[in-house]
Amino acid sequence: MIEKKVWKINGFLGILIFLALLAAATFNIVASVQETGFTNIVLAVVLLLLALIVSTGIQVIQPNQAKVLTFFGSYIGSIREPGIWMTVPFVAAKKISLKVRNFNSERLKVNDVDGNPIEIAAVVVIKVVDSAKAVFDVDNYEQFVEIQSETALRHVATKYPYDNYEEGDVSLRGNTEEVAEEIAKELQERLTLAGVEVIEARLTHLAYATEIASAMLQRQQANAILAARQKIVEGAVGMAQMAIQQLENSGTIELDDERKMAMINNLLVAIVSDRSAQPVLNTGTLY
C-alpha cells in the first residue's frame, strides 16, 4: 500500500455549506408549522440529512499529523496538510503522528563474534513517512519498530568483537560510529515495509556481561599491554636502525658488526625497559 492524496476542499467552505443547509431546513420547519404544509416538512428532512452528510466529511488535521481515510473498507487517501478540510463523507479516519520520535531499546545480552557475552543498547530516531504503509502493511508499526530495532541490534553486535587492538579491524567499542551507521542501514531496510524512516541510530550502552566483566577486564588490560609493548619494540628497532645509519652516513665513526650489535643491544634495553636505564661508563675499549 502506497500513500496517496485524497480529494478535499477548504473546510470553511464545508462549514458554510453545512450552515446554509441547516438554515434552509430551519426555515422550512418554521414554514411547515405556520402553513401546515407537507412539502415543507419533507424538504426540511432532506436538507437536514444533507447537512448531516456534509458534516461527516469535515476533518481537522493538527500539525505533524496525518489522517488515513477509508470509505467502507477501501483506502481512498490520506490528508497531511494541517487545517480544516472537507472530503468524502462517511469516511473512517485513523490518526498517524508524523513527529520525529526516539526509541530506546532495552539492554540486550548477546554474544559478540568471539563468543563473549556483552550487554548492548541503542537509541533509534525514527519518523513516519508513509502513513498508508504504517496503517495497512503492518499490524502495529510502533511494536514493529521495537522488535525490528532489537533484532537489527542483535545481528550487528554478533558480527564484531567487543574490542580489538589490531589496526584496521572493526570493533564495537573502538568503532562506534561505523557500528551505528550499520545498525541504521540495516534497520532502514527492515522498516521500509512499515513506511518508517530511520534518521539516526546511536549506541547508548556497551559493556561486558556482569558474569565475565572482571575476567574480561584483565584480558583487556593484558591485550592493551601486549599491543603497547609491540609498538614500543617496533619503535625501538626503528630508532636503533636510524642511529646506526646516521653514524655510517656521517663517516665519523666506523663500526664493525660486534660494535653494531652492542650498540643495538644497549639502545633496545634503554628504550624497551619499563624502568630507567642505569648508565655504565666504559673507561677502556670494547675489547
Secondary structure, DSSP 8 states (H G I E B T S, - for coil): ----B--EEEHHHHHHHHHHHHHHHHHHHHHHHHH--HHHHHHHHHHHHHHHHHHHTEEEE-TTEEEEEEETTEEEEEE-S-EEEEE-TT-EEEEEE-S-EEEE---EEEE-TTS-EEEEEEEEEEEE--HHHHHHTSS-HHHHHHHHHHHHHHHHHTTS-S---STT---TTT-HHHHHHHHHHHHHHHHGGGTEEEEEEEEEEEEE-GGGHHHHHHHHHHHHHHHHHHHHHHHHHHHHHHHHHHHHHH-S----HHHHHHHHHHHHHHHH-SS--------S---
